[in-house]
Amino acid sequence: MYQATNPPNTPAIDLLDRDLNGPRDSHGGAVTGGGKYVWVFDRIAHVAEVFEMKTGAKVNTLNMRSDLARQPAIDIATVSPDGRFI
């Protein structure tokens, strides 16, 4: 568990995913589901990837491109006050 008094790199980092198919530029993240999921955003691939916090398993990859945003370059997000939206 993280605490401000922890030494550097404690607790150890958990690798959730590694994509070797091309350049990636992962940014930010948001926690949803009462701490059950973490969303990570990729500016180059234009996707949001959802992981289960407890196991680190990938739950979903969402393409963030649309007719209104062909290159959304997402990097920062937050959860809505009611917790229903990112």
N, C-alpha and C positions, 0 to 999 in steps of 0.2 A: 504494500500500500504506500502511495506517495505521501510524504510529509515534507514540509519545508526544511526540516532539519536533516533529511537524508543526505548521504554523501552523493557526489555526482554519479549519474547513471544508475541510481537505485530508486525503485526496483529496476531490474533488467528489462530492456526493450523486448517485446514480443513481435516477431515478424509475422504479419498477417497474410501477406501475399507478395509474390514476385512475378512480374510479367517481363519476359525476355524477348517479346515479339516486337519491340520498337521503343522509341523514346517515351518516357512517362514523366509527368510533372505533378506529383501528388501534392495537394494543398489542403490545409484546414481539415475540419471534421466537425461532426455534430453527433451528439448522443441522443437516441430516442428510445421509446418503449420503456421508460423508467430505468434506463441504464442497460437495457437488453441488447441494443444495437448501436454500432458506430458507423457513421457515413463518412466516407473519404472521397474527396473530389479531385479529378484529374483534368488540368487545363489543356493538355495536349490531346488526350483521347476524348475529351468532352463527355465524360461519364461520371456518375456517382456510383461508388461501390459500397455495398452494405455488408457488414460483418457482424456476426454474433459475438458479443463481448466475452461471454464465458468460455467459448471454445475456440474463437478466432475463425470459425468456418465462414466462408463467403456465402451470403444468403442471396444476393442479387447484384446485377450490374445494370444500371439504368442509363440509357443514352439520353443526354441532356439537350441534344440538338432539336430544333423545331423550325417551322417555317419562319418564325419571328426571330430566331437566334441560331444561325447556321454555325457560328463559332462562339459559343457562350463563354469559353475560357473561365469556368467557375473556379473559385479558389477559397471563398469565404462564405459560410452559411451559419444560420442559427435556427433554433427551434422556435416555432410560434408559441405565444403565451399559453395556449391550451394544449400544446404538445402534439398536435395533430399534423402539423406541416413543417417542412424544412424550408 
